[in-house]
Amino acid sequence: MADLMFRFDMRQPSLSTTPRADMYAAAIDMCVWGEALGFNSAHLSEHHGSEDGYCPSPLIFASAIASRTERMRLFISALIAPLHDPVRLVEDLTVLDIISRGRVIPIISGGYREEEFNAVGKPLSSRKHYMDTIIPFLKQAWSGESFTFEGRTVTITPPPFSQPRPMLLMGGSSRPAARRAAEHADFFIPSGPEIFEYYREELKKRNKPDPGPMPAAPSTVTFVAEDPDAYWEQIAPHVQHETNIYAEWAEKAQVFSPYKHYDHTDDLRASGAYKVYRPQELVEAARDMVKLQPIQFHPLCGGIAPELAWQSLQLFAETVMPTLREENIV
């Protein structure tokens, strides 16, 4: 069966005129609505100092969503761990695990934007040591025992809701990241299949279970409209902002990114990265997505106004979801 998922990063460039508090309220309401409809997860991400107001605090954001939902899994994808004090990080994750009753899954990432590290007074080069040690630290912190960390005694209370501890995933795009995940993490979320195959080999070397082929990741952001051309014209500047900023960041940092720069929104639409389906088109596409990849909604992408986002979501609920349920697609 296909999964239904949300993404929220809360970018809001100058072309968006919705008050920021209304955007966050809409995102939380959408998660409540989505859970009732059958959405499986929401993926929240983290960046700092972005001119468009990208969410810098996904753990607090997740806490707000967790307090309004009961079943939806909340992925922090990704949690840029080296920007956080490790003791404070494990405490925040513990409380979030308790509030959510074990529904939050952090995907630990090393980050790549030098500006973010400068803002917290750390060199980008500090990532390696931090990432080598953070998962063992979190596991030890959740053991319930006091331990020595950097010459001082640390005791983490209260214990987490998840037993024996929350699940810990790692993300990355390099062989060192894959080796690190094979050694310490519960699973690896890579940038592409080649790195995932290397991760599988590293697991075998450690006599750990083979997870099988890389799980399919969504390649398209989904919208639904009766008139796709008209809807695209309204959202195009927003989705163009997202992909172009991500591409700019990746190019500057010289890291891999699935996002590309587009000068023209027609070319962006032709790429298929963001697609506006008619209801029946999405039903047909979903039939092909079963067991292949989740159906991904990023309703507030690039600061899309909530009222426009709701049009797509409600049309999906009214015209697409009944068929997907009837055919056991979701």
Order of alpha helices (4+ residues) and beta strands (2+ residues): beta-alpha-beta-alpha-beta-alpha-beta-alpha-alpha-beta-beta-beta-alpha-beta-alpha-beta-alpha-alpha-beta-alpha-beta-alpha-alpha
